[in-house]
């Protein structure tokens, strides 16, 4: 195989979209140590586009670009008042567009850019320690 053929083959391979399987996605527990600090993996993945499995908690308001991803199905939104009270089994998710709500008991895979550290959403007042930004999601 000539060098040009090899480069063209590599470029074609890289341009081919890969299908994400639910088992390839991260779990929320992958991001926290027992003392609630971030794992080395979480720090390594910060600002990277990743996928996480979970459930959409009922949104705070209609026509939103924000929801909470939970480890287990929840019929009510899990609110936290301070970063210190942030549980390790939920994650804030920000989308670029208004999304259609899915039932709270349907498993989804969310793909977005991982962001770590305390943040208070100016619109909702929701406090988070870990977020996925510029996210999309699909039913599993």
C-alpha positions in Angstrom: 0.0 0.0 0.0 1.4 3.4 -1.0 1.6 6.2 1.5 -1.2 8.2 -0.2 -3.5 5.2 -0.1 -2.8 4.7 3.6 -3.5 8.3 4.4 -6.7 8.3 2.4 -7.8 5.1 4.1 -7.1 6.6 7.5 -9.0 9.8 6.7 -12.0 7.8 5.5 -11.9 5.7 8.7 -11.8 8.8 10.9 -14.7 10.4 9.0 -16.9 7.4 9.4 -19.3 8.0 12.3 -19.2 5.4 15.1 -22.3 4.1 16.7 -22.3 4.7 20.5 -23.5 1.8 22.5 -25.0 2.3 25.9 -22.4 0.1 27.5 -19.6 2.4 26.1 -20.9 5.4 28.1 -19.6 6.5 31.4 -21.5 6.1 34.7 -21.8 9.0 37.2 -19.8 7.1 39.7 -16.8 7.3 37.4 -16.5 11.0 38.3 -16.4 10.9 42.1 -14.1 9.5 44.8 -15.6 8.4 48.1 -14.7 11.8 49.6 -16.7 13.6 46.9 -13.5 14.8 45.1 -13.2 14.3 41.4 -11.5 11.1 40.2 -8.4 11.3 38.0 -10.5 10.1 35.1 -13.0 13.0 35.6 -10.1 15.5 35.6 -8.6 13.8 32.5 -12.0 14.0 30.7 -12.7 17.7 31.6 -13.5 19.7 28.5 -13.8 16.5 26.4 -17.0 15.3 24.7 -18.2 12.2 26.5 -21.4 10.1 26.9 -23.1 9.3 30.2 -26.1 7.0 30.8 -29.0 7.9 33.1 -32.6 9.2 33.4 -34.1 12.6 32.7 -35.6 14.0 35.9 -38.7 16.1 35.2 -37.4 19.5 33.9 -37.8 22.7 36.0 -39.8 24.4 33.3 -41.3 23.8 29.9 -39.3 24.8 26.8 -36.0 24.4 28.6 -32.4 23.8 27.5 -31.5 22.3 30.9 -32.3 19.1 32.7 -30.9 16.9 35.4 -29.6 13.5 34.6 -30.1 11.0 37.4 -28.7 7.5 38.1 -32.1 6.1 38.9 -35.5 7.2 37.6 -37.0 10.1 39.7 -40.5 11.4 39.5 -39.4 14.8 41.0 -36.4 17.0 40.2 -33.6 16.6 42.7 -32.7 20.1 43.8 -29.6 21.1 45.7 -29.1 24.4 47.5 -25.4 24.4 47.8 -22.4 22.8 46.1 -21.5 21.0 49.4 -24.9 19.2 49.2 -24.4 18.1 45.6 -25.0 14.3 45.4 -22.8 12.1 43.3 -25.6 10.4 41.4 -27.0 13.4 39.4 -25.5 15.6 36.7 -26.7 18.9 35.2 -27.2 18.8 31.4 -27.3 21.8 29.1 -28.5 21.5 25.5 -28.1 24.0 22.8 -31.8 23.8 21.8 -35.1 23.3 23.5 -35.7 19.6 23.8 -38.6 17.3 24.0 -39.0 15.8 27.5 -38.9 12.0 27.7 -40.6 10.0 30.5 -38.6 9.9 33.7 -38.4 6.1 33.6 -36.8 5.9 30.1 -33.0 5.3 30.1 -31.1 7.8 27.9 -27.5 8.3 26.8 -26.4 12.0 26.9 -23.4 13.2 25.0 -21.8 16.5 25.8 -18.7 18.4 27.0 -17.8 17.5 30.5 -17.4 20.5 32.9 -16.2 20.2 36.5 -16.3 22.6 39.4 -18.9 24.7 41.2 -21.4 26.6 39.0 -24.7 28.4 39.8 -27.0 28.7 36.8 -28.0 32.4 36.6 -31.4 31.6 35.1 -32.5 28.7 37.3 -30.3 29.1 40.4 -29.5 25.4 40.1 -26.1 24.7 41.7 -23.9 21.9 40.1 -20.5 20.4 40.5 -20.4 18.4 37.3 -22.2 19.2 34.0 -22.5 18.2 30.4 -22.7 21.2 28.1 -23.6 21.4 24.4 -25.4 18.1 24.9 -27.6 15.9 22.9 -29.3 12.7 24.0 -31.0 9.6 22.7 -33.1 6.8 24.2 -31.3 3.6 25.0 
